[in-house]
Amino acid sequence: MEVLHTAIAIVLAIGLIIVVKVDPVISLIVSSLYLGLAAGVGFADTVAAITTGFGDIMAKVGLLIGFGVAIGALLHSLGAFRKLVHALLRVVGPRRLPYALTAALSTIFPSIYVDVQVVLAAPLARTSAPHVGRNGLALLSGAIGTGIFAGYVFVVPGLAAVTIASLLDVKLGEYLVYGIFLGPLTAIVTTAIFALLLRTRYWNPETDEEPEASEEAEAASEAPEDGDSGLPLGVLLLPILVPLVLIAFGAVADVRGFSTPFIAFLGNAAVALFIGLLGAYALSRWKSGRDATDEALSGGFKTTGEILLITGIGGSLGAVIEATGLNETLAGLFSADAGAPVVVTILLAWLIAAALHLAIGSVSVAAIAAAGIIAPVVASTGVEPVAIGLAIASGSMFALQVNSNFFWMFKSLLNLTTTGALKTMTMVTSIASLVSLPPVIVLALVL
């Protein structure tokens, strides 16, 4: 019966979010309460599971999310993104810009929240499109969408990447080692495939692009841009690059057996990101002053609170599912005694995340919910948790479409029709999800 009640709880959460338009936090709590009580966990134990699950995930991920978002907010205020884009234009030129841009978005800027990234990137796409070639707006739009979400789910400190790893008890350094290659690989290959698609009659500017900028896009383009701090690009990127190097080095040292307490300390994700935050804060105070720095941090912390709530509730749902005993029931489905079952395990994780994303419309909520559902049974699968986490990340990107708030923001800012947004955002996230799946399967088979 716990399987039936879990399915009902998931459908209930999806229905509340989509049909009744209830906030995801409230919807997931209602679903967690239903599942615990209906499955016989009991009143006291259901509440205990919800609070314990929330606390456990916050202990793992709370500081990481807070530090990551704060770094992104400070670098945004210093003009790091705009300076990087201008550098890419100078170095690679307009023709290669889509590939350079998607690679940069998927590796360097995952700490900046996805909404902010598209607001920053959209004006570049609209102004550079005529120089990129035929269907330049479509190609740049696809490159932006791919890069943003490949970084978001695969590359630490992308918020989805951090939460998936934490819910599955995967060390962030281990997740980073694989994700830092899988993220940009997925983004570049997807952009190349999409470029080939655009050489056909797939794109029609008359029906896929708005003839004039919408009010939302005009407002966004007229909004104040991030400032120019006057600092070299290499210096501006240090608050992101240094933590990534520290985390990756700590992971390699641990695997190779030459780690020391000091290396482990510096390689700890929370310590590494805090070092990055100190660097970003020092740069901002130096170049922008105290008031501008405090304003940037305030905006970042406001975003952090919302993210932490939904992340914590995802942990609560996972704890309630574990309390029902569902992990024992599902253990047989996720058996991995031979090569074929490993593939089945990865495909099941991918399908659960993809189905949740199609239904809910949020990459982060789908990733968190899928990780919460699968976390209790990971140990019984025999598959490395990092491979299952990457499969969830891959599936959670699948077919971002009209039930996503990001979809409509993307459409307006990039001056696309609804059809055009479906042909870019929905198409590239579908391609990226499918492109990233085979490498994950190979990884699961060899680990």
LOMARPA-867098 format. One line per field, with one value per residue: residue number from 1; x, y, z of N, C-alpha, C in turn. Coordinates in pm, whole numbers. Atoms other than C-alpha are relative to their C-alpha. Last residue first. Example, Ala and Ser with C-alpha at 12.3 -4.5 7.8 and 13.67 -1.06 7.14 Angstrom:
! residues 2
seq = 2,1
n_xx = -82,89
n_yy = -119,-119
n_zz = -6,0
ca_xx = 1367,1230
ca_yy = -106,-450
ca_zz = 714,780
c_xx = -77,90
c_yy = 109,120
c_zz = 73,0
//
This chain:
! residues 447
seq = 447,446,445,444,443,442,441,440,439,438,437,436,435,434,433,432,431,430,429,428,427,426,425,424,423,422,421,420,419,418,417,416,415,414,413,412,411,410,409,408,407,406,405,404,403,402,401,400,399,398,397,396,395,394,393,392,391,390,389,388,387,386,385,384,383,382,381,380,379,378,377,376,375,374,373,372,371,370,369,368,367,366,365,364,363,362,361,360,359,358,357,356,355,354,353,352,351,350,349,348,347,346,345,344,343,342,341,340,339,338,337,336,335,334,333,332,331,330,329,328,327,326,325,324,323,322,321,320,319,318,317,316,315,314,313,312,311,310,309,308,307,306,305,304,303,302,301,300,299,298,297,296,295,294,293,292,291,290,289,288,287,286,285,284,283,282,281,280,279,278,277,276,275,274,273,272,271,270,269,268,267,266,265,264,263,262,261,260,259,258,257,256,255,254,253,252,251,250,249,248,247,246,245,244,243,242,241,240,239,238,237,236,235,234,233,232,231,230,229,228,227,226,225,224,223,222,221,220,219,218,217,216,215,214,213,212,211,210,209,208,207,206,205,204,203,202,201,200,199,198,197,196,195,194,193,192,191,190,189,188,187,186,185,184,183,182,181,180,179,178,177,176,175,174,173,172,171,170,169,168,167,166,165,164,163,162,161,160,159,158,157,156,155,154,153,152,151,150,149,148,147,146,145,144,143,142,141,140,139,138,137,136,135,134,133,132,131,130,129,128,127,126,125,124,123,122,121,120,119,118,117,116,115,114,113,112,111,110,109,108,107,106,105,104,103,102,101,100,99,98,97,96,95,94,93,92,91,90,89,88,87,86,85,84,83,82,81,80,79,78,77,76,75,74,73,72,71,70,69,68,67,66,65,64,63,62,61,60,59,58,57,56,55,54,53,52,51,50,49,48,47,46,45,44,43,42,41,40,39,38,37,36,35,34,33,32,31,30,29,28,27,26,25,24,23,22,21,20,19,18,17,16,15,14,13,12,11,10,9,8,7,6,5,4,3,2,1
n_xx = -34,-143,-49,56,-62,-138,11,33,-122,-97,35,-74,-144,-29,34,-102,-123,28,-3,-138,-79,49,-17,-134,-100,8,-53,-145,-53,12,140,48,81,-70,-130,14,73,-89,-102,64,34,-121,-11,-113,37,90,103,52,116,74,-5,70,144,29,-29,109,117,-15,20,145,58,-28,95,-62,-51,-131,-10,37,-95,-128,-31,9,-104,-96,66,65,-105,-51,101,9,-124,-3,98,-47,-115,-114,-49,-10,124,109,-21,32,146,59,-29,71,142,20,-29,110,116,-27,-1,139,61,-60,71,131,-5,-72,-91,-108,-107,-129,5,-3,-136,-60,86,-7,-131,4,-56,107,72,-83,-1,130,-2,-83,73,110,-57,-35,123,23,-99,41,127,-21,-61,99,105,-44,15,145,54,-38,75,140,14,-15,119,110,-27,29,143,79,34,137,35,-110,-21,115,-3,-112,37,98,-64,-88,87,45,-120,-13,92,-45,-118,43,76,139,84,15,65,142,56,5,109,-37,70,-99,-59,-138,2,66,-91,-108,58,29,-128,-47,89,-18,-131,9,74,-77,-98,64,90,-67,42,143,20,-59,91,-22,-94,-132,-88,-133,-99,-102,-86,-141,-32,-19,-116,-123,-25,-44,-137,-88,-18,114,-22,-48,-48,90,-57,-70,93,129,-1,64,23,59,110,118,-35,36,145,30,-46,104,114,-40,-1,139,55,-61,39,142,12,-36,77,127,-20,-71,90,72,-99,-63,99,18,-122,5,-93,-116,-122,-46,108,22,-113,1,107,-29,-111,52,87,136,107,-4,-125,-120,22,88,-75,-104,53,53,-109,-76,82,19,-127,-20,99,-46,-119,38,73,-90,67,142,35,-28,-140,-25,63,-101,-87,79,53,-112,-37,97,-42,-128,16,71,-82,-95,75,35,128,99,36,112,104,-48,-114,10,118,-22,-105,61,95,-74,-71,94,54,-21,39,144,77,51,-89,-130,20,29,-126,-77,63,-32,-141,-10,62,-83,-4,-131,-10,94,-66,-109,57,59,-110,-62,86,-2,-127,-13,91,-48,-109,42,2,-89,-135,-53,-43,-114,-124,-33,-44,-134,-96,-2,-68,-143,-55,6,-114,-125,-2,48,-119,-8,-82,69,121,-31,-71,89,94,-75,-23,129,31,-83,44,124,-30,-61,-145,-49,-100,49,143,39,-88,8,131,3,-90,60,106,-68,-63,106,46,-106,11,121,-25,-83,81
n_yy = -33,15,134,94,-26,52,145,40,-7,106,131,27,4,126,109,6,54,140,73,19,90,137,43,-22,51,146,44,-15,106,123,38,116,-50,29,-67,-145,-42,25,-104,-125,6,-35,-146,-55,-6,-110,-52,-116,-69,40,-104,-119,9,10,-131,-88,42,-58,-144,-20,30,-114,-110,-113,-98,43,18,136,97,-5,131,112,5,106,130,39,43,128,103,21,62,136,78,19,88,-62,-115,-115,-28,-22,-129,-105,-4,-58,-144,-62,-10,-103,-129,-27,-42,-135,-92,-19,-87,-131,-71,-47,-122,16,113,-22,98,-65,-70,96,51,-36,44,144,41,18,130,92,47,100,119,66,63,119,102,50,93,119,78,68,106,106,59,87,124,73,46,118,116,11,72,141,65,7,113,122,15,44,138,84,-3,78,-64,-53,-71,-81,-112,-90,-71,-94,-109,-82,-68,-104,-110,-72,-70,-117,-104,-50,-85,-120,-90,7,63,-93,-122,31,10,-135,-78,-32,-106,-92,40,45,123,105,39,78,129,79,48,107,117,57,67,120,107,49,100,124,50,75,140,12,-29,109,114,97,107,-36,-26,34,-104,13,115,-26,8,-135,-60,66,-39,-139,-3,59,-96,-10,45,-107,-108,-115,-119,39,54,-69,-127,-99,-133,7,-98,46,-8,-131,-4,82,-77,-99,71,43,-119,-39,98,-22,-129,2,94,-67,-122,33,46,-108,-101,51,60,-103,-44,110,9,-101,-109,3,19,137,93,4,65,142,67,7,92,136,35,-10,-3,-66,-63,82,135,2,-40,101,116,-32,-27,122,92,-55,12,140,32,-58,73,134,-14,-25,47,27,70,142,27,-23,96,75,-93,-81,84,41,-114,-29,51,-55,-146,-26,31,-110,-117,12,67,-106,-58,68,-79,-111,28,131,8,-88,60,113,-47,-59,109,92,-49,103,130,28,-60,103,114,-40,-58,109,69,-86,6,129,-6,-84,69,111,3,-47,-143,-70,-5,-97,-134,-40,-23,-129,-108,-1,-54,-139,-79,5,-95,-137,-85,36,15,-134,-55,74,-36,-140,-6,58,-93,-125,24,18,-133,-76,38,-51,-146,-53,-41,57,121,105,43,54,125,104,32,74,135,69,29,113,122,45,31,132,-8,-13,-108,-94,-28,-35,-99,-125,-61,-53,-116,-109,-57,-71,-120,-98,-48,-87,-129,-70,-42,-120,-122
n_zz = -137,-25,29,-97,-129,8,0,-137,-84,27,-58,-123,28,70,-90,-105,59,33,-127,-45,84,-19,-137,-55,94,1,-128,2,86,-78,-16,74,110,125,2,7,120,113,-11,43,142,74,-1,-74,-141,-33,90,-71,57,120,103,-49,22,144,58,-44,78,134,-9,-14,131,87,-17,-69,93,44,145,40,-55,70,59,-94,-103,27,21,-125,-92,49,-27,-145,-45,52,-76,-138,-2,-66,75,-91,-73,94,64,-96,-16,122,4,-113,33,103,-65,-93,79,50,-114,-39,100,-23,-106,45,80,127,-9,97,-17,23,128,110,12,128,109,6,49,145,35,40,-119,-67,85,-21,-131,5,75,-84,-97,77,8,-126,-12,90,-43,-114,47,79,-90,-73,87,21,-115,4,108,-43,-91,79,83,-86,-39,117,28,-95,-127,2,122,53,-93,7,128,-5,-90,70,111,-56,-43,118,47,-88,46,130,-20,-73,87,-44,102,112,-49,-15,135,55,-62,-137,-72,-56,-127,23,81,-76,-109,61,43,-119,-51,88,-15,-134,-3,84,-69,-115,41,45,-105,-106,0,-29,-142,-78,-4,108,-32,46,-114,47,17,-101,17,-26,-142,-53,65,-45,-139,0,48,-101,-109,-90,-137,-86,87,-8,-65,-122,-100,8,-73,86,-58,-135,-2,73,142,53,18,118,116,27,58,134,86,25,95,131,55,37,111,126,24,62,138,67,55,117,90,82,98,95,80,106,-30,88,-79,24,-30,-145,-66,37,-73,-144,-20,16,-113,49,-98,-131,-45,-1,-52,-117,-118,-15,-73,-133,-93,-27,-78,-134,-72,-37,-103,-126,-46,-44,-126,-111,-122,20,123,-20,34,144,92,75,74,93,108,86,86,107,130,42,10,126,117,19,45,142,17,23,-129,-66,-65,-82,-87,-64,-87,-116,-84,-70,-101,-112,-68,-67,-126,-102,52,-4,109,92,20,55,132,92,26,90,132,60,42,120,114,47,146,46,-26,89,130,-7,-10,127,94,-37,50,145,47,-40,83,138,18,-29,118,110,-53,-26,129,54,-71,30,140,6,-61,75,128,-27,-29,125,83,-56,-13,-126,-75,-133,3,75,-71,-131,15,48,-108,-102,52,0,-141,-43,67,-63,-140,-16,-7,-137,-7,-101,17,137,62,-75,21,136,6,-77,84,108,-57,-24,131,50,-71,45,138,-5,0
ca_xx = 3220,3231,2862,2732,2967,2850,2487,2570,2747,2434,2193,2360,2248,1888,1852,2036,1808,1495,1640,1725,1377,1177,1387,1423,1127,893,1014,958,606,532,668,1022,1166,1447,1326,963,1012,1273,1046,763,972,1117,768,738,408,473,784,1110,1138,1375,1608,1513,1608,1975,1999,1828,2076,2362,2240,2209,2568,2686,2505,2716,2485,2443,2074,2009,2199,2003,1665,1590,1733,1500,1191,1383,1610,1305,1141,1457,1521,1158,1145,1469,1373,1028,741,550,422,697,955,811,811,1172,1290,1115,1233,1598,1597,1426,1675,1971,1830,1748,2103,2238,1988,2143,2502,2444,2333,2183,1844,1643,1302,1379,1468,1138,945,1228,1268,893,920,681,953,1169,891,851,1224,1218,925,1107,1423,1217,1075,1428,1499,1173,1251,1618,1538,1297,1543,1834,1657,1627,1989,2104,1906,2046,2398,2370,2233,2505,2772,2620,2612,2961,3152,3152,3521,3679,3361,3275,3622,3628,3280,3371,3686,3507,3237,3497,3654,3302,3257,3572,3479,3128,3253,3525,3837,4013,3948,4030,4361,4435,4339,4564,4473,4732,4515,4440,4062,4088,4342,4121,3819,4017,4156,3804,3670,3969,3962,3590,3629,3908,3719,3408,3561,3846,3620,3642,4022,4050,3807,4026,3866,3706,3402,3159,2808,2532,2267,1987,1660,1600,1656,1428,1153,1179,1165,858,686,745,1010,883,832,817,1015,884,614,798,1140,1060,1288,1271,1329,1665,1992,1837,1851,2227,2264,2052,2290,2589,2415,2339,2700,2825,2583,2618,2997,2982,2784,2936,3291,3231,2968,3209,3464,3193,2985,3293,3379,3020,3032,2720,2475,2180,1997,2322,2423,2079,2070,2411,2349,2007,2159,2454,2761,2866,2804,2551,2197,2235,2531,2337,2041,2206,2414,2121,1895,2170,2272,1911,1857,2184,2081,1730,1851,2113,1863,2105,2435,2589,2614,2237,2191,2443,2198,1917,2148,2344,2020,1906,2221,2178,1807,1870,2140,1934,1646,1887,2044,2412,2621,2606,2817,3154,3085,2754,2720,3076,3029,2695,2856,3160,2942,2695,2980,3156,3019,3026,3399,3598,3828,3658,3305,3413,3571,3249,3055,3298,3274,2894,2896,3147,2969,3052,2686,2658,2970,2810,2483,2659,2876,2566,2384,2673,2721,2354,2321,2630,2534,2199,2314,2411,2268,1964,1911,1911,1689,1416,1422,1408,1114,913,1007,917,582,507,633,397,86,146,352,40,67,-225,-79,276,168,-95,142,415,167,48,411,492,199,278,637,536,300,-58,-169,-482,-421,-42,100,-189,-216,158,161,-147,-1,312,108,-112,195,335,1,-3,357,291,0
ca_yy = 281,145,69,382,603,444,509,869,918,781,1015,1351,1372,1280,1556,1804,1726,1778,2094,2215,2150,2302,2619,2666,2535,2582,2941,3002,2864,3092,3381,3494,3831,3685,3848,3754,3388,3329,3484,3264,2947,3042,3038,2676,2516,2612,2403,2260,1936,1717,1898,1686,1370,1460,1573,1253,1051,1255,1167,799,804,981,720,438,153,-143,-62,-119,189,415,304,584,850,768,962,1256,1268,1278,1552,1763,1724,1793,2096,2232,2177,2328,2248,2023,1752,1743,1789,1505,1275,1362,1304,965,870,947,747,458,476,467,165,-14,40,-108,-393,-476,-489,-740,-765,-417,-437,-116,-277,-526,-249,-74,-248,-215,154,206,146,433,615,637,812,1050,1129,1192,1428,1619,1650,1806,2037,2153,2232,2426,2631,2684,2821,3082,3194,3209,3452,3703,3633,3728,4052,4148,4062,4297,4577,4527,4547,4861,5028,4919,5038,4923,4861,4761,4642,4434,4282,4195,4041,3832,3707,3633,3450,3237,3145,3062,2842,2646,2614,2488,2250,2096,2096,2347,2131,1808,1957,2064,1725,1557,1389,1181,873,915,928,1178,1393,1395,1507,1778,1901,1922,2119,2356,2410,2484,2720,2913,2938,3111,3386,3407,3508,3882,3866,3694,3943,4238,4485,4808,4745,4781,4772,4521,4659,4893,4795,4920,4581,4419,4673,4627,4249,4269,4517,4282,4356,4396,4150,3861,3561,3210,3285,3515,3392,3038,2775,2402,2452,2277,2442,2506,2135,2136,2426,2233,1939,2170,2341,2004,1891,2212,2205,1833,1851,2167,1988,1638,1753,1967,1714,1424,1591,1813,1519,1372,1706,1749,1421,1220,1171,1131,1439,1635,1552,1637,1962,2083,2000,2166,2481,2503,2520,2270,2176,1920,2049,2428,2413,2211,2438,2770,2636,2479,2782,3019,2803,2765,3139,3196,2953,3095,3455,3368,3212,3272,3401,3502,3872,3935,3759,3971,4239,4002,3741,3998,4150,3802,3705,3918,3849,3482,3456,3636,3391,3097,3200,3291,3014,2821,3095,2951,2605,2578,2947,2962,2659,2794,3129,2984,2759,3033,3285,3082,3288,3617,3621,3380,3613,3952,3817,3597,3894,4095,3806,3777,4150,4132,3839,3989,4324,4383,4360,4021,3906,4001,3823,3509,3488,3533,3254,3015,3104,3056,2737,2585,2699,2522,2206,1938,2070,2194,1844,1694,1962,1924,1545,1566,1806,1600,1266,1388,1520,1181,1000,1191,1141,785,615,435,491,735,948,973,1011,1275,1481,1463,1562,1862,1961,1926,2146,2414,2446,2418,2721,2631,2698,2481,2292,2291,2302,2130,1865,1792,1757,1533,1320,1271,1185,946,765,743,611,341,236,236,0
ca_zz = -1155,-1510,-1569,-1395,-1598,-1922,-1824,-1735,-2069,-2244,-2057,-2127,-2490,-2399,-2139,-2359,-2655,-2444,-2291,-2642,-2783,-2499,-2492,-2867,-3066,-2771,-2732,-3102,-3085,-2791,-2995,-2930,-2824,-2615,-2293,-2350,-2436,-2164,-1902,-2026,-2009,-1669,-1518,-1626,-1727,-2090,-2146,-2012,-2205,-2002,-1762,-1459,-1647,-1672,-1310,-1194,-1402,-1252,-904,-994,-1120,-801,-590,-737,-836,-603,-589,-219,-100,-333,-199,50,-187,-479,-375,-229,-533,-760,-551,-546,-919,-1010,-779,-927,-1291,-1243,-1478,-1238,-1473,-1733,-1460,-1252,-1554,-1638,-1279,-1255,-1604,-1531,-1206,-1385,-1673,-1433,-1250,-1576,-1699,-1378,-1417,-1756,-1630,-1353,-988,-985,-816,-833,-876,-599,-354,-422,-145,107,31,65,437,516,713,399,213,509,500,125,161,433,223,-55,210,284,-80,-118,192,108,-237,-103,164,-81,-314,-31,63,-286,-290,50,-63,-361,-144,117,-152,-303,39,144,-158,-520,-597,-268,-96,-403,-433,-62,-79,-384,-211,114,-82,-259,75,195,-110,-25,344,266,-3,215,0,226,532,350,237,597,742,484,155,-29,-89,-460,-401,-115,-296,-607,-402,-223,-554,-700,-403,-397,-774,-771,-474,-656,-987,-854,-639,-897,-1186,-1124,-1105,-1442,-1594,-1502,-1257,-1382,-1165,-1452,-1313,-1367,-1593,-1489,-1655,-2007,-2164,-1908,-1966,-2341,-2300,-2079,-2311,-2603,-2860,-3213,-3496,-3245,-3361,-3433,-3694,-3934,-3824,-3940,-3790,-3873,-4244,-4214,-4113,-3772,-3693,-3750,-3505,-3253,-3276,-3219,-2927,-2772,-2812,-2648,-2354,-2283,-2288,-2074,-1802,-1827,-1767,-1456,-1350,-1309,-1080,-929,-806,-638,-477,-367,-179,-261,26,-216,-85,-77,-433,-568,-368,-485,-852,-848,-699,-936,-709,-843,-1206,-1331,-1273,-1301,-1540,-1796,-1723,-1807,-2094,-2275,-2245,-2359,-2653,-2764,-2755,-2941,-3214,-3247,-3257,-3520,-3757,-4045,-3918,-3587,-3677,-3692,-3353,-3160,-3040,-2941,-2790,-2588,-2456,-2344,-2151,-1839,-1793,-1874,-1608,-1344,-1382,-1364,-1032,-1045,-887,-1214,-1378,-1475,-1612,-1797,-1877,-2011,-2238,-2366,-2444,-2619,-2833,-2926,-2985,-3250,-3537,-3345,-3276,-3060,-2866,-2889,-2848,-2560,-2386,-2423,-2272,-1980,-1906,-1905,-1664,-1421,-1392,-1026,-921,-1089,-907,-574,-651,-772,-463,-244,-430,-373,-6,79,-123,35,384,368,190,437,762,570,433,780,931,671,696,1076,1066,819,975,1324,1199,1044,1355,1582,1369,1259,988,874,499,499,779,643,281,353,566,300,29,230,292,-78,-182,77,-43,-410,-383,-474,-831,-794,-1116,-1151,-798,-620,-890,-884,-506,-512,-791,-579,-269,-467,-599,-246,-122,-390,-319,57,0
c_xx = -14,38,148,54,-49,71,138,-10,-26,129,102,-27,79,149,36,-25,107,125,-33,7,139,84,-43,12,143,108,-5,65,152,53,-4,-151,-47,-84,73,135,-1,-63,96,95,-54,-28,121,-1,114,-43,-99,-100,-57,-120,-103,3,-74,-150,-34,19,-122,-116,10,-32,-151,-60,25,-98,59,63,132,20,-28,95,137,42,-13,102,101,-68,-58,109,49,-98,-5,124,1,-96,42,115,117,49,6,-128,-111,19,-42,-152,-65,21,-80,-148,-24,19,-120,-121,18,-10,-144,-61,60,-77,-136,-11,81,103,106,117,136,0,12,138,65,-84,13,135,1,52,-112,-71,82,-9,-131,2,80,-77,-105,64,21,-124,-23,98,-39,-129,17,55,-104,-112,33,-31,-152,-59,32,-86,-144,-17,6,-129,-113,23,-37,-147,-94,-39,-138,-48,106,18,-113,9,111,-39,-94,69,83,-86,-35,124,5,-91,45,117,-41,-81,-144,-91,-24,-79,-150,-59,-12,-117,56,-65,106,74,141,4,-59,97,108,-54,-20,132,51,-84,23,131,-10,-77,76,103,-79,-95,62,-45,-146,-18,54,-92,20,105,137,98,131,111,97,83,149,36,28,123,130,34,55,146,96,29,-125,13,55,54,-103,63,67,-98,-136,-8,-59,-41,-71,-105,-113,39,-44,-150,-27,37,-111,-116,38,-8,-145,-57,55,-39,-143,-5,36,-81,-133,36,69,-85,-67,95,62,-99,-11,125,0,90,123,129,43,-108,-25,111,-8,-107,30,109,-58,-97,-140,61,-19,118,129,-10,-80,88,100,-37,-48,107,74,-80,-12,128,17,-98,51,119,-39,-71,87,-59,-149,-29,34,141,29,-60,102,91,-72,-52,116,38,-91,36,129,-24,-72,84,92,-76,-47,-132,-101,-39,-115,-110,32,116,-5,-117,23,102,-60,-94,80,69,-98,-60,13,-37,-145,-75,-51,85,133,-17,-19,135,78,-56,41,143,18,-58,79,14,132,13,-88,71,110,-53,-54,118,61,-81,2,128,15,-87,47,109,-28,14,100,142,55,50,122,133,40,55,143,105,12,78,150,60,-1,118,137,17,-40,124,23,78,-68,-122,28,71,-95,-91,75,18,-132,-23,79,-45,-122,31,60,153,46,94,-46,-145,-56,83,-14,-131,-4,86,-67,-102,68,59,-108,-38,110,-8,-117,33,85
c_yy = -123,31,-18,-141,-100,17,-64,-152,-42,11,-110,-139,-41,-15,-135,-117,-17,-67,-147,-71,-23,-99,-145,-62,20,-60,-152,-46,4,-119,-126,-12,-113,35,-19,70,151,50,-10,119,133,3,46,152,48,6,91,72,109,90,-21,115,127,0,1,140,85,-41,68,149,18,-23,119,116,117,93,-61,-27,-143,-109,-3,-135,-120,-19,-113,-135,-44,-54,-138,-112,-34,-74,-145,-85,-29,-100,71,126,131,41,31,138,110,12,66,151,67,21,114,134,32,52,144,99,30,101,136,71,52,128,-20,-112,21,-95,59,66,-99,-61,23,-54,-151,-47,-26,-141,-97,-58,-111,-127,-72,-74,-129,-111,-60,-106,-124,-87,-81,-118,-119,-68,-99,-136,-84,-56,-129,-120,-15,-80,-148,-68,-18,-124,-128,-21,-56,-148,-92,-6,-84,72,66,86,95,121,103,82,107,121,92,78,114,119,81,80,123,112,62,96,129,104,-19,-55,98,122,-29,0,141,75,15,118,92,-34,-57,-133,-114,-49,-90,-137,-86,-58,-117,-126,-66,-78,-129,-108,-58,-109,-124,-49,-82,-146,-18,19,-114,-120,-91,-105,48,39,-51,99,-8,-127,24,0,139,66,-61,44,142,9,-55,101,18,-54,117,112,112,117,-28,-48,71,132,94,137,4,111,-53,18,132,1,-77,86,99,-73,-37,119,35,-96,20,129,-5,-92,69,125,-23,-38,110,108,-52,-61,102,39,-110,-2,99,118,-20,-32,-145,-100,-15,-74,-148,-79,-19,-103,-140,-56,26,139,69,60,-81,-139,-14,33,-115,-127,26,24,-126,-96,51,-20,-143,-29,54,-74,-138,11,19,-62,-20,-80,-149,-36,28,-88,-74,90,84,-80,-32,122,42,-39,64,149,35,-25,117,122,11,-65,114,58,-77,65,111,-30,-131,-9,83,-70,-116,42,52,-110,-96,39,-111,-142,-43,58,-94,-120,38,51,-114,-64,85,-9,-131,4,82,-65,-115,-3,59,150,68,13,107,142,49,33,136,113,12,64,148,86,6,103,147,112,-28,-7,142,61,-68,38,140,6,-52,96,129,-20,-9,139,72,-31,51,150,54,35,-60,-130,-116,-56,-64,-135,-112,-42,-86,-145,-76,-35,-122,-133,-56,-38,-139,1,27,119,110,49,49,110,133,73,65,125,117,67,83,130,106,59,97,138,83,51,127
c_zz = 92,144,38,-20,105,133,-4,11,145,79,-34,57,124,-29,-62,95,107,-58,-22,135,58,-78,21,140,49,-89,13,129,-4,-80,87,14,-93,-122,-133,-17,-15,-130,-119,13,-49,-150,-82,-6,89,146,72,-92,91,-28,-109,-100,39,-26,-148,-61,36,-90,-134,8,4,-139,-92,10,78,-101,-44,-148,-48,48,-69,-57,95,113,-7,-11,133,93,-43,33,149,49,-47,81,143,5,62,-73,77,71,-100,-62,97,14,-120,-2,112,-27,-98,69,89,-77,-44,116,37,-96,34,111,-37,-79,-127,10,-107,27,-36,-136,-116,-22,-135,-117,-10,-55,-148,-27,-34,121,63,-85,29,133,-8,-70,91,88,-88,-2,127,7,-89,45,116,-44,-72,87,74,-89,-10,114,-9,-106,44,88,-82,-80,86,32,-117,-38,84,127,4,-116,-53,92,-9,-129,4,84,-74,-111,60,35,-125,-36,89,-50,-131,20,71,-75,43,-108,-115,47,7,-141,-57,64,142,74,54,130,-15,-75,81,108,-59,-35,125,51,-84,20,135,2,-83,77,119,-26,-41,110,113,11,38,149,85,16,-121,28,-43,110,-56,-31,116,-15,22,148,51,-61,50,142,0,-44,105,110,83,140,78,-90,-1,75,134,106,1,75,-104,51,135,2,-89,-146,-64,-29,-129,-121,-39,-71,-143,-93,-34,-105,-141,-70,-51,-121,-130,-34,-70,-144,-78,-66,-127,-102,-95,-109,-104,-88,-116,38,-88,76,-16,38,150,73,-36,74,149,24,-12,103,-58,-20,134,74,16,61,128,121,9,75,142,106,38,88,143,80,48,113,133,57,54,134,125,126,-10,-127,8,-43,-148,-109,-87,-85,-104,-119,-94,-85,-115,-144,-51,-18,-130,-125,-29,-52,-145,-36,-14,135,65,82,99,95,78,98,126,89,77,112,120,80,65,135,103,-42,3,-119,-108,-40,-65,-142,-98,-35,-101,-142,-66,-51,-128,-126,-59,-151,-49,18,-104,-135,0,3,-133,-92,31,-58,-153,-53,33,-91,-144,-24,28,-102,-111,55,18,-130,-58,62,-40,-142,-7,56,-80,-128,25,19,-135,-91,44,10,138,78,138,1,-72,70,136,-1,-43,116,102,-45,12,147,49,-60,70,144,24,-3,142,17,94,-7,-133,-67,71,-27,-138,-6,71,-92,-109,52,16,-136,-43,65,-52,-141,0
//
